[in-house]
Amino acid sequence: MAEESDLEKTEEPTGRRLEQAREKGQVPHSRELGTFLVLMTAAATLWMMGGWFVQRAMMLTRKGFTLDAQLMHEPGLMLPRLADLSIDALIAFSPLIGLLVLAAVLPPFFLNAWVFSSTAFMPDLKRMNPLAGIGRMFSWNSLMELGKATLKAVLIGGVAVWLIWKEREEIFGLYSQTIDAALAHAGDLLGFTFLVMVAALILIVVADVPFQLWQYYDKLKMTKEEVKQEMKEMMGDPYVKGRIRSLQMQAARKRMMSAVPNADVIVTNPTHYAVALSYKNGMAAPRVVAKGMGAIAQKIKEIGAENAVPMLEAPPLARALYKHASIDSEIPSALYNAVAEVLAYIYQLSHWRDVGGNYPMPPRSLPVPPELVPEVA
């Protein structure tokens, strides 16, 4: 059961999964949103600038049907004349064309789906598979598209019937008006009808956009195993990282142990902690060359004994040095006095070994600040 749950796509797509999908050109899109924006832009533009477009169209029509004698006798001038009329028409309707192009480009911005990917242009033989095409025809997505198309037809048809019935008196009243007045009134009626019918599509858009977003993110869902694998790829395999840390610690421990024979003194707990100190001429303060607890402390003491490194049992100082001093760094200034007494004892001990005389007594009460001494676990 656990293996089956790991293979189920129950996890939300990660940021990396979404970015990989974008690189392949897989982004959420809503045809209904694009259709609505284009049609609404066209309807609003025609509603607001319809009179101006009609005037320009009438001027172009008159200009096009006005022929002079020169054109009649020189057919070669007809092509430049057609080019001029085409340019005039393009300029006249350029506001509408420009707004329609902008409306066609805007939908991806609303869905945060604006991306350019060359992957989408690459040939894919799977798209040419007839069996896959038949499967898409009877898929859940195709049924949804059929439902949306049916809903749009019913909605637009219903709005159109309602508008015709509502404006029936004005429509029949066109017969009693002059041609110019009737054309202008008919244009207003058509523009208003077109605008209302397109506005009705917003109901389809409100339902389609959330569905497309849900469907997009649902397709990109991941299994728990995929999430784990991705985390391993991004952050590294925990086992490998643990192994690397272990090897690094072993290497650092070997370097630390190699410095123990050159230490001046080893301060012990006596059994739990061991800290090896070194102080040479030119040093600003004594330095910790090795430290450890438990088995590592025992190893430090064994190496120190093999190399005749002096040892001193000073539990508070050993615990304070282990807690507050780092390897290859100077001891804390608060422990200067205590370590100075230890080094003074070591120098006296070394002098006794070389010259003889009275055996130096080890320090009994070292000035270790109580707040630096950790409690024994």
C-alpha positions in Angstrom: 0.0 0.0 0.0 2.8 2.4 0.8 4.5 1.7 -2.6 1.2 2.4 -4.4 0.7 5.7 -2.5 4.2 6.8 -3.5 3.3 6.2 -7.2 0.1 8.3 -7.0 0.4 11.9 -8.2 -0.8 13.6 -5.0 1.9 16.3 -4.6 1.6 19.8 -5.9 4.2 20.6 -8.7 7.4 22.2 -7.4 8.9 25.4 -8.7 11.4 23.4 -10.7 8.7 21.2 -12.3 6.8 24.3 -13.3 9.9 25.9 -14.8 10.7 22.8 -16.8 7.2 22.8 -18.2 7.6 26.5 -19.2 10.8 25.7 -21.0 8.9 23.1 -23.0 6.2 25.6 -23.9 3.7 24.0 -21.5 1.8 26.9 -20.0 -1.9 27.3 -19.0 -4.1 28.8 -21.7 -7.7 29.6 -22.1 -9.2 29.9 -25.6 -12.3 31.4 -24.2 -10.4 34.2 -22.6 -8.6 35.0 -25.9 -11.9 34.9 -27.8 -13.7 37.1 -25.3 -10.9 39.7 -25.3 -10.7 39.9 -29.1 -14.5 40.1 -29.6 -15.0 42.5 -26.7 -12.3 44.8 -28.1 -13.9 44.7 -31.5 -17.3 45.3 -30.2 -16.3 48.2 -27.9 -14.2 49.8 -30.7 -17.0 49.6 -33.2 -19.5 50.9 -30.6 -17.3 53.9 -29.8 -15.8 54.6 -33.3 -18.5 53.1 -35.5 -19.5 56.4 -37.0 -16.0 57.4 -37.8 -15.4 54.0 -39.5 -18.6 54.4 -41.5 -17.5 57.8 -42.7 -14.1 56.6 -43.7 -15.6 53.6 -45.4 -18.0 55.8 -47.4 -15.1 58.1 -48.4 -13.0 55.1 -49.6 -16.0 53.7 -51.5 -16.6 57.0 -53.3 -12.9 57.4 -54.1 -12.8 53.8 -55.4 -15.8 54.2 -57.7 -14.7 57.6 -59.0 -12.7 57.1 -62.2 -11.3 59.9 -64.4 -10.5 59.8 -68.1 -6.8 59.2 -67.6 -7.5 55.9 -65.8 -9.8 54.8 -68.5 -7.2 55.3 -71.2 -4.2 54.0 -69.2 -5.0 50.7 -67.5 -1.5 50.6 -66.1 -2.5 53.2 -63.5 -5.2 50.9 -62.1 -2.7 48.9 -60.0 -1.1 52.0 -58.3 -4.6 53.2 -57.7 -5.6 50.0 -56.0 -2.4 50.2 -53.8 -3.3 53.7 -52.8 -6.8 52.7 -51.8 -5.5 49.7 -49.9 -3.1 51.9 -47.9 -5.9 54.4 -47.2 -8.1 51.5 -45.9 -5.3 50.2 -43.8 -4.7 53.6 -42.2 -8.5 54.1 -41.7 -8.9 50.8 -39.9 -5.5 50.8 -38.2 -6.9 51.7 -34.7 -9.2 48.6 -34.9 -6.5 46.4 -36.2 -4.0 47.6 -33.6 -6.4 47.0 -30.7 -7.3 43.5 -32.0 -3.6 42.6 -32.1 -3.1 43.8 -28.6 -6.2 41.9 -27.4 -4.9 38.7 -29.0 -1.5 39.1 -27.3 -2.8 40.0 -23.8 -4.4 36.6 -22.6 -1.0 34.9 -21.7 -0.2 37.9 -19.4 -3.4 37.4 -17.4 -2.5 33.8 -16.8 1.3 34.4 -16.3 1.8 32.2 -19.3 3.8 34.4 -21.6 6.8 32.3 -22.7 8.8 31.7 -25.9 10.1 28.2 -26.3 11.5 26.6 -29.4 10.6 23.2 -28.1 7.0 23.7 -29.2 8.2 24.1 -32.8 10.1 20.8 -32.9 8.4 18.0 -34.8 6.8 15.4 -32.6 5.8 12.1 -34.3 3.5 11.3 -31.3 1.2 14.0 -32.5 0.8 12.2 -35.8 -0.3 9.0 -34.2 -3.9 8.3 -35.3 -4.7 6.2 -32.3 -3.6 9.0 -30.0 -5.8 11.4 -32.0 -8.8 9.1 -31.7 -8.1 8.9 -27.9 -8.0 12.7 -27.7 -11.4 12.9 -29.5 -13.1 10.8 -26.8 -11.1 12.1 -23.9 -12.4 14.0 -20.8 -10.9 17.2 -22.2 -12.8 16.8 -25.5 -16.1 16.3 -23.6 -15.4 19.5 -21.7 -14.8 21.4 -24.9 -18.0 19.9 -26.4 -19.9 21.1 -23.2 -18.4 24.6 -23.5 -19.3 24.8 -27.2 -22.9 23.7 -26.5 -23.1 26.2 -23.5 -21.8 29.0 -25.7 -24.3 28.2 -28.5 -27.2 28.2 -26.0 -26.0 31.3 -24.2 -25.3 33.4 -27.4 -28.5 32.1 -29.0 -30.6 32.9 -26.0 -29.1 36.4 -25.7 -29.7 37.0 -29.4 -33.3 36.0 -29.2 -33.9 38.1 -26.1 -32.3 41.2 -27.8 -34.4 40.7 -31.0 -37.6 40.4 -28.9 -36.7 43.4 -26.8 -35.9 45.6 -29.7 -38.6 44.3 -32.1 -40.5 47.7 -32.1 -37.3 49.6 -33.1 -36.4 47.0 -35.7 -39.9 47.2 -37.4 -39.7 51.0 -37.0 -36.8 51.2 -39.4 -39.2 50.8 -42.3 -40.8 54.2 -41.6 -37.4 56.1 -41.5 -35.4 57.6 -44.3 -32.5 55.5 -45.7 -29.8 57.6 -44.0 -31.6 57.6 -40.6 -32.5 53.9 -40.9 -28.9 52.9 -41.7 -27.6 54.9 -38.8 -30.2 53.4 -36.4 -29.6 49.9 -37.7 -25.9 50.4 -37.2 -26.5 51.4 -33.6 -28.8 48.4 -33.0 -26.2 46.0 -34.5 -23.4 47.5 -32.5 -25.3 47.3 -29.2 -26.5 43.8 -29.9 -23.0 42.7 -30.7 -21.6 44.3 -27.6 -24.2 42.6 -25.3 -23.8 39.2 -26.9 -20.0 39.3 -26.5 -20.4 40.5 -22.9 -22.5 37.4 -22.2 -19.3 35.4 -22.9 -17.8 36.5 -19.7 -19.8 33.9 -17.9 -18.0 31.2 -20.0 -14.6 32.9 -19.3 -15.3 33.0 -15.5 -15.9 29.3 -15.5 -13.2 28.3 -18.1 -10.1 30.2 -16.7 -10.2 28.5 -13.2 -10.8 25.1 -14.8 -7.8 25.5 -17.2 -5.6 26.5 -14.3 -6.7 23.6 -12.3 -6.3 21.2 -15.2 -2.8 22.5 -15.9 -1.5 22.2 -12.4 -3.3 18.8 -12.0 -1.4 17.4 -15.0 1.9 18.5 -13.5 1.3 17.0 -10.1 4.1 14.7 -8.9 4.4 11.5 -6.9 6.2 11.5 -3.6 9.0 9.6 -5.1 9.4 12.3 -7.8 9.5 15.0 -5.2 12.2 13.1 -3.3 14.3 12.5 -6.4 14.1 16.2 -7.3 15.2 17.2 -3.9 18.1 14.8 -4.2 19.1 16.3 -7.5 18.8 19.9 -6.2 20.4 19.4 -2.8 22.4 16.3 -3.4 21.9 12.8 -2.1 21.7 12.9 1.7 23.7 9.6 1.9 26.4 11.0 -0.3 26.5 14.3 1.6 26.7 12.4 4.9 29.5 10.3 3.5 31.4 13.4 2.4 31.0 15.0 5.8 32.2 11.8 7.5 35.3 11.7 5.3 35.9 15.4 6.0 35.6 14.8 9.7 38.0 11.9 9.6 40.5 13.9 7.7 40.2 16.8 10.1 40.6 14.3 13.0 43.8 12.9 11.5 45.2 16.4 11.1 44.2 17.2 14.7 45.8 14.0 16.1 49.0 14.7 14.2 49.3 18.0 16.1 49.0 16.4 19.5 52.7 15.3 19.8 53.8 18.9 19.4 51.5 20.2 22.1 52.9 21.7 25.3 50.2 20.4 27.6 47.0 18.3 27.6 44.3 19.5 30.0 41.9 16.7 31.0 38.6 16.2 32.8 40.2 13.5 33.5 38.1 11.0 31.6 35.5 12.8 29.5 37.4 15.7 28.0 40.9 16.4 26.7 42.2 19.6 25.2 45.8 19.9 23.9 47.3 23.4 24.1 50.4 24.9 22.5 52.3 28.1 23.1 55.4 29.1 21.2 57.4 32.3 21.1 55.7 34.9 18.9 52.1 33.7 19.6 49.7 36.3 21.0 48.0 33.7 23.1 48.0 29.9 23.6 46.2 28.0 20.9 44.1 24.8 21.0 45.6 22.2 18.6 43.3 19.3 19.5 40.2 18.7 21.6 37.7 15.9 22.1 35.4 14.0 24.4 34.8 10.4 25.0 36.8 8.1 22.7 38.5 11.0 21.0 39.6 12.4 24.4 41.1 8.9 25.2 42.9 8.9 21.9 44.4 12.3 22.5 45.7 11.2 25.9 47.1 8.0 24.4 49.0 9.9 21.7 50.1 12.4 24.3 51.4 9.7 26.6 53.3 8.0 23.7 55.0 11.3 23.0 55.6 12.4 26.6 53.3 15.4 26.5 52.6 16.6 30.0 49.0 16.2 31.2 47.1 18.1 33.9 43.8 17.2 35.4 41.7 20.4 35.6 38.0 19.5 35.0 36.6 23.0 35.0 39.3 24.4 32.7 39.0 21.3 30.4 35.3 21.7 30.1 35.5 25.5 29.5 38.2 25.1 26.8 36.2 22.3 25.1 33.1 24.5 25.1 34.4 27.9 24.2 37.6 27.3 22.2 37.9 26.1 18.6 40.7 24.0 17.1 43.6 26.0 15.6 42.3 29.2 17.4 43.4 31.1 20.4 41.9 30.5 23.8 39.2 33.0 25.1 40.7 35.9 26.9 38.7 35.1 30.0 40.8 31.9 30.4 44.2 33.6 30.0 45.0 33.6 33.7 44.0 30.0 34.2 46.0 28.8 31.2 49.0 31.0 32.3 49.1 29.1 35.6 49.0 25.8 33.8 51.8 26.8 31.4 53.9 28.1 34.4 53.5 24.7 36.0 54.5 22.9 32.8 57.6 25.0 32.5 58.5 24.3 36.2 57.9 20.6 35.5 60.2 20.7 32.5 62.9 22.6 34.5 62.6 19.9 37.3 63.2 17.2 34.8 66.2 18.9 33.3 67.8 20.2 36.5 66.2 18.5 39.4 65.3 20.0 42.8 61.9 20.3 44.4 59.0 18.7 42.5 56.6 21.5 41.4 53.1 21.2 42.8 50.3 21.3 40.2 47.8 24.2 40.5 44.8 23.2 42.7 42.3 26.1 42.1 42.5 27.7 38.7 40.8 31.0 38.1 38.1 29.8 35.7 35.0 32.0 35.4 32.0 29.9 36.6 29.8 31.1 33.7 32.3 29.5 31.2 32.1 26.0 32.8 29.3 23.9 31.3 27.5 21.5 33.4 28.5 17.8 33.2 25.8 15.9 31.2 
